[in-house]
């Protein structure tokens, strides 16, 4: 079974991730992983932290001579900002440490601050926000890059784009080639495939800058060239749409998810929602009249592109803080402000790619297995032949 874990705090020494279950023999490029980390840091509306960190991955186990060896993969990503927090967040307590803390006692509405403080009985939310921070997703993106490297061996690619910032929406479906071109750019504004719509999105972010506010939006992740049959209909927790939804909503600030055109379908009659089925005799394969289902039917992939959207609320740290209560005095107070972003929707798209890649890689290995890449490929090719001869 493919599984991963992350550890680390926003201002700790480093972020750590482990990934267990990848077959041996998968080519691994540190440059490719670092490119994904770079993409996560881009986008108009990012804050000062992105000027400090230049994320670089270190793989310390599980990869040798640029290939996986079947054992657990261990990853480290160091935080450059740690040098400013060594006395505030030491591992071992030291004399005078109390005076060097950077407590946060005015919880931010919408953040984990208050709920986590109550849960763990902390009267200082610092330990909560350090782990709850979206800085943790840097490790997820590194793991997702390894999952992408695995899926790429079977022709499966996963990319994202932004379809909404604030009230501005992209009103058309993006073409796959547009997403490829977008992912190859050396500069990222708001990761929208339509330049005119992107200008409108930028104006929304500018307004949030001017008013000390933040703004959310919607990202779409597309998995291309996915074979039919990943996932299962037989139990609730093997249905792939449910697993993808959980993965996307697990991301910080994501409050909703849509598979395919769910909202549109809920407002339509069934005759306009279901994707008609056809058969191409020359290619010996089934086709669909559309892809409103988002590539998933009955909890399984159906051979079309998998479409998943995440709905990202505006982040909780505002330069113009909202009303709160001080944890120490219980008196009304304005919520704390720490260096933060105004808009993180493009970054969320890249994180969403990583989460979709991890879930699809899990489902792929559940179906095809294999301790080595060659074994997995033999099983996969045999299945494709079965589908072709159906």
Secondary structure as GFF3:
##gff-version 3
##sequence-region A 1 390
A	DSSP	beta_strand	3	7	.	.	.	ID=ss1
A	DSSP	beta_strand	14	20	.	.	.	ID=ss2
A	DSSP	alpha_helix	30	41	.	.	.	ID=ss3
A	DSSP	alpha_helix	49	52	.	.	.	ID=ss4
A	DSSP	beta_strand	57	61	.	.	.	ID=ss5
A	DSSP	beta_strand	63	64	.	.	.	ID=ss6
A	DSSP	beta_strand	67	68	.	.	.	ID=ss7
A	DSSP	beta_strand	73	78	.	.	.	ID=ss8
A	DSSP	three_ten_helix	80	84	.	.	.	ID=ss9
A	DSSP	three_ten_helix	97	100	.	.	.	ID=ss10
A	DSSP	alpha_helix	113	120	.	.	.	ID=ss11
A	DSSP	alpha_helix	126	132	.	.	.	ID=ss12
A	DSSP	three_ten_helix	134	136	.	.	.	ID=ss13
A	DSSP	alpha_helix	137	152	.	.	.	ID=ss14
A	DSSP	beta_strand	157	165	.	.	.	ID=ss15
A	DSSP	beta_strand	168	169	.	.	.	ID=ss16
A	DSSP	alpha_helix	176	183	.	.	.	ID=ss17
A	DSSP	alpha_helix	195	211	.	.	.	ID=ss18
A	DSSP	beta_strand	217	224	.	.	.	ID=ss19
A	DSSP	three_ten_helix	236	238	.	.	.	ID=ss20
A	DSSP	alpha_helix	240	249	.	.	.	ID=ss21
A	DSSP	beta_strand	254	259	.	.	.	ID=ss22
A	DSSP	alpha_helix	262	266	.	.	.	ID=ss23
A	DSSP	alpha_helix	270	273	.	.	.	ID=ss24
A	DSSP	beta_strand	277	280	.	.	.	ID=ss25
A	DSSP	beta_strand	285	288	.	.	.	ID=ss26
A	DSSP	beta_strand	296	297	.	.	.	ID=ss27
A	DSSP	beta_strand	300	301	.	.	.	ID=ss28
A	DSSP	beta_strand	306	312	.	.	.	ID=ss29
A	DSSP	beta_strand	323	325	.	.	.	ID=ss30
A	DSSP	beta_strand	332	334	.	.	.	ID=ss31
A	DSSP	alpha_helix	345	368	.	.	.	ID=ss32
A	DSSP	alpha_helix	373	388	.	.	.	ID=ss33
###
